[in-house]
């Protein structure tokens, strides 16, 4: 692996705060024998940079469904007092289907959507579910899956829909529909989340050779062979050792192609989070 991408960089205030949360998450997982994997762009950072991608501003982890549900049961009791677990069960207050651990100190502003949102630092906890193999069942599953994703977007339209993002025509039409009808006010995000999780559990993790974090940005493209993640291997991430998928090359090529070559500056993904001006 090239040393060019492994030079140390000064962590941002957000990255520093997220790393503290990540360490608490790992502590709870290890204390309760729960499986987790560093995931997505955070895993790319571990492989290419030995830590955060310098321009990245979040941490992604993923857990097999059974481990995730156990974590959700115990996290609130085992997290330190300055952090809290948030899931879709909080209703309108929680704007994504991904579970998250937040710092209670809301030092940052999320600027992605119509409504600016004050937030504490956080990490995302995705669920790894079984996934249908290629064929008609996968196509039917995909249509129902996208329906639930769309409903959740509508239920939190002002908080999470980025109006400046380039989209295909059908997504633009859906956004226009949501703006005209104000459908956000008519949807119950908790009921949507309940139905979505029940739907995802229809493909058991242990009984399928394909898996996915269906809350991820790649949507149906999240599906990978289960042996990509395996039992997990150790990787360096900043000043700690974390667990990530076994087959890092296959995993990262699936999601990023030539993953050792950083994208051009204008294509680097950010969540558009800024430090609150009052505390800079």
C-alpha positions as CSV (number, residue, x, y, z in Angstrom):
1,X,0.0,0.0,0.0
2,X,1.4,3.4,-0.9
3,X,2.7,5.6,1.9
4,X,1.6,8.8,0.0
5,X,-1.9,8.8,1.6
6,X,-0.8,7.8,5.1
7,X,0.7,11.1,6.3
8,X,-0.8,12.5,9.5
9,X,-3.2,15.4,9.2
10,X,-4.7,17.7,11.8
11,X,-8.1,16.5,12.8
12,X,-11.0,18.9,12.6
13,X,-13.1,19.7,15.7
14,X,-15.8,17.5,14.3
15,X,-13.4,14.6,13.6
16,X,-11.9,14.8,17.1
17,X,-15.4,14.7,18.7
18,X,-16.5,11.8,16.4
19,X,-13.4,9.8,17.3
20,X,-14.3,10.0,21.0
21,X,-17.8,8.7,20.3
22,X,-16.3,5.9,18.1
23,X,-14.1,4.8,21.0
24,X,-17.1,4.5,23.3
25,X,-19.0,2.5,20.7
26,X,-16.1,0.1,20.4
27,X,-15.8,-0.2,24.2
28,X,-19.5,-1.2,24.4
29,X,-19.2,-3.7,21.5
30,X,-16.1,-5.4,23.1
31,X,-17.6,-5.5,26.5
32,X,-20.7,-7.3,25.2
33,X,-19.1,-9.5,22.5
34,X,-20.9,-7.7,19.7
35,X,-19.7,-7.7,16.1
36,X,-19.1,-4.5,14.2
37,X,-17.2,-3.4,11.1
38,X,-15.9,0.0,10.2
39,X,-17.7,0.7,7.0
40,X,-18.0,2.8,3.8
41,X,-15.9,5.9,3.6
42,X,-14.5,5.3,7.1
43,X,-13.2,1.9,6.0
44,X,-11.7,3.5,2.9
45,X,-10.0,6.0,5.3
46,X,-8.6,3.2,7.4
47,X,-7.1,1.5,4.4
48,X,-5.9,4.5,2.4
49,X,-5.1,7.0,5.2
50,X,-4.9,4.9,8.4
51,X,-7.6,7.1,9.8
52,X,-10.1,9.7,8.6
53,X,-10.1,10.7,4.9
54,X,-8.9,14.3,5.5
55,X,-12.0,15.9,3.9
56,X,-14.5,13.4,5.4
57,X,-16.8,14.5,8.2
58,X,-18.4,11.4,9.6
59,X,-17.8,7.9,10.9
60,X,-19.7,4.9,9.5
61,X,-19.9,1.5,11.3
62,X,-22.1,-1.5,10.5
63,X,-23.4,-4.4,12.6
64,X,-25.1,-7.7,11.6
65,X,-28.8,-7.4,12.4
66,X,-28.7,-9.5,15.7
67,X,-25.7,-7.6,17.0
68,X,-27.3,-4.3,16.1
69,X,-30.6,-5.1,17.9
70,X,-28.7,-6.1,21.0
71,X,-26.7,-2.9,20.8
72,X,-29.8,-0.8,20.6
73,X,-31.2,-2.6,23.7
74,X,-28.1,-1.8,25.9
75,X,-26.5,1.4,24.5
76,X,-28.5,3.9,26.4
77,X,-27.5,2.4,29.7
78,X,-23.8,2.0,28.8
79,X,-23.1,5.2,27.0
80,X,-21.5,8.0,29.0
81,X,-23.7,10.8,30.2
82,X,-22.6,13.3,27.5
83,X,-23.7,11.0,24.7
84,X,-27.0,9.5,23.6
85,X,-28.4,6.9,21.1
86,X,-30.9,8.2,18.5
87,X,-33.0,6.0,16.2
88,X,-36.1,6.6,14.1
89,X,-38.1,5.8,17.2
90,X,-37.6,9.4,18.2
91,X,-39.9,10.4,15.4
92,X,-39.5,13.8,13.7
93,X,-36.4,14.5,15.9
94,X,-34.4,11.8,14.1
95,X,-34.2,12.4,10.4
96,X,-32.6,9.3,9.0
97,X,-33.3,5.5,9.2
98,X,-29.7,5.0,10.3
99,X,-29.1,4.7,14.1
100,X,-26.7,7.3,15.5
101,X,-24.8,8.1,18.6
102,X,-24.7,11.9,19.3
103,X,-22.7,14.1,21.6
104,X,-25.2,16.1,23.6
105,X,-23.2,19.3,23.1
106,X,-24.6,20.7,19.8
107,X,-21.5,22.6,18.5
108,X,-22.2,22.1,14.8
109,X,-24.6,23.2,12.0
110,X,-25.8,20.7,9.3
111,X,-26.3,22.8,6.2
112,X,-27.4,20.2,3.6
113,X,-31.1,20.8,3.2
114,X,-33.7,23.5,3.3
115,X,-33.6,23.7,7.1
116,X,-30.3,24.2,8.8
117,X,-30.0,21.8,11.8
118,X,-28.0,22.4,14.9
119,X,-26.3,19.1,15.9
120,X,-23.7,17.4,18.1
121,X,-21.0,15.3,16.6
122,X,-22.2,11.8,15.7
123,X,-21.4,8.4,14.3
124,X,-23.7,6.4,12.0
125,X,-24.6,2.8,12.9
126,X,-25.9,0.8,9.9
127,X,-27.5,-2.6,10.0
128,X,-26.2,-5.4,7.8
129,X,-29.1,-7.5,6.6
130,X,-29.3,-10.5,4.3
131,X,-30.0,-9.6,0.6
132,X,-31.8,-11.4,-2.2
133,X,-29.6,-13.0,-4.9
134,X,-29.9,-11.8,-8.5
135,X,-33.2,-12.6,-10.1
136,X,-36.9,-11.6,-10.1
137,X,-37.1,-11.7,-6.2
138,X,-34.3,-9.1,-6.1
139,X,-36.2,-6.9,-8.6
140,X,-39.4,-7.0,-6.6
141,X,-37.5,-6.5,-3.3
142,X,-35.8,-3.4,-4.9
143,X,-39.1,-1.8,-5.9
144,X,-40.5,-2.1,-2.4
145,X,-37.2,-1.0,-0.9
146,X,-37.1,2.2,-2.9
147,X,-40.7,2.9,-1.9
148,X,-39.8,2.8,1.8
149,X,-36.7,5.0,1.2
150,X,-38.8,7.5,-0.6
151,X,-41.4,7.6,2.2
152,X,-38.7,8.4,4.8
153,X,-37.3,11.1,2.6
154,X,-40.7,12.7,2.3
155,X,-41.3,12.4,6.1
156,X,-38.2,14.5,6.8
157,X,-38.2,16.5,3.6
158,X,-37.0,19.9,5.0
159,X,-34.2,18.3,7.1
160,X,-32.6,15.8,4.7
161,X,-33.4,16.5,1.1
162,X,-30.5,18.3,-0.6
163,X,-32.1,20.4,-3.3
164,X,-28.7,21.2,-4.9
165,X,-27.8,17.6,-5.6
166,X,-27.8,16.4,-9.2
167,X,-30.7,13.9,-9.6
168,X,-32.4,11.8,-12.3
169,X,-35.7,13.2,-13.7
170,X,-37.9,10.9,-11.6
171,X,-36.3,12.0,-8.3
172,X,-36.8,15.6,-9.4
173,X,-40.5,14.9,-10.0
174,X,-40.8,13.3,-6.6
175,X,-39.2,16.3,-4.9
176,X,-41.6,18.7,-6.8
177,X,-44.5,16.5,-5.7
178,X,-43.4,16.7,-2.0
179,X,-42.9,20.5,-2.2
180,X,-46.4,21.1,-3.7
181,X,-48.3,18.7,-1.4
182,X,-46.4,19.3,1.8
183,X,-46.6,15.5,2.3
184,X,-44.1,15.7,5.1
185,X,-46.9,16.8,7.5
186,X,-49.0,13.7,6.7
187,X,-46.4,11.0,7.3
188,X,-45.5,9.2,10.5
189,X,-41.8,8.5,10.5
190,X,-42.0,5.9,13.3
191,X,-44.5,3.8,11.5
192,X,-42.4,4.1,8.3
193,X,-39.3,2.9,10.2
194,X,-41.2,0.0,11.8
195,X,-42.4,-1.3,8.4
196,X,-39.0,-0.7,6.8
197,X,-37.1,-2.7,9.4
198,X,-39.7,-5.5,9.3
199,X,-39.3,-5.6,5.6
200,X,-35.5,-5.7,5.7
201,X,-35.5,-8.6,8.2
202,X,-37.3,-10.8,5.7
203,X,-33.9,-11.7,4.3
204,X,-32.1,-13.3,7.3
205,X,-28.4,-12.4,7.6
206,X,-27.3,-16.0,8.5
207,X,-29.2,-17.7,5.7
208,X,-28.1,-15.5,2.8
209,X,-24.8,-15.4,0.8
210,X,-25.4,-11.7,-0.1
211,X,-25.7,-8.9,2.5
212,X,-26.2,-5.2,2.4
213,X,-26.5,-2.0,4.6
214,X,-29.7,-0.9,2.9
215,X,-29.7,2.4,4.7
216,X,-26.5,3.3,2.8
217,X,-26.1,5.9,0.0
218,X,-25.6,3.3,-2.7
219,X,-29.1,1.9,-2.2
220,X,-29.4,-1.5,-4.0
221,X,-25.7,-1.1,-4.9
222,X,-24.9,-1.8,-1.3
223,X,-25.4,-5.5,-1.9
224,X,-22.1,-7.5,-1.6
225,X,-21.1,-11.1,-1.2
226,X,-21.1,-11.9,2.5
227,X,-17.6,-13.3,2.3
228,X,-16.3,-9.8,1.6
229,X,-16.8,-9.0,5.3
230,X,-16.2,-12.4,6.9
231,X,-15.3,-12.5,10.5
232,X,-13.4,-9.2,10.3
233,X,-9.7,-8.1,10.4
234,X,-7.9,-5.4,12.3
235,X,-7.1,-2.1,10.8
236,X,-5.4,1.1,12.1
237,X,-7.7,4.1,12.4
238,X,-6.0,7.2,13.8
239,X,-4.7,6.1,17.3
240,X,-6.8,2.9,17.6
241,X,-7.2,-0.5,16.1
242,X,-10.7,-1.3,14.6
243,X,-12.4,-4.2,13.0
244,X,-13.2,-4.0,9.2
245,X,-14.2,-6.4,6.4
246,X,-11.9,-9.3,5.6
247,X,-11.5,-8.6,1.9
248,X,-10.7,-4.9,1.8
249,X,-9.7,-4.9,-1.8
250,X,-12.9,-6.5,-3.1
251,X,-15.0,-4.4,-0.8
252,X,-13.4,-1.1,-1.7
253,X,-13.3,-1.8,-5.4
254,X,-17.0,-2.6,-5.3
255,X,-17.9,0.8,-3.8
256,X,-15.1,3.1,-5.1
257,X,-13.4,1.5,-8.1
258,X,-9.7,2.7,-8.1
259,X,-10.0,3.5,-4.4
260,X,-6.3,4.4,-3.9
261,X,-6.7,7.4,-6.2
262,X,-8.5,10.2,-4.4
263,X,-11.3,11.9,-6.3
264,X,-11.0,15.4,-7.7
265,X,-11.7,18.2,-5.1
266,X,-15.1,19.0,-6.5
267,X,-16.2,15.3,-6.2
268,X,-15.2,14.8,-2.6
269,X,-18.2,13.9,-0.5
270,X,-19.0,16.0,2.5
271,X,-22.1,16.3,4.7
272,X,-21.7,20.1,4.8
273,X,-21.2,20.4,8.5
274,X,-19.8,23.6,10.0
275,X,-18.7,24.6,13.4
276,X,-21.2,26.9,15.1
277,X,-19.8,30.5,14.5
278,X,-20.5,31.3,18.1
279,X,-17.9,28.8,19.4
280,X,-15.2,29.1,16.8
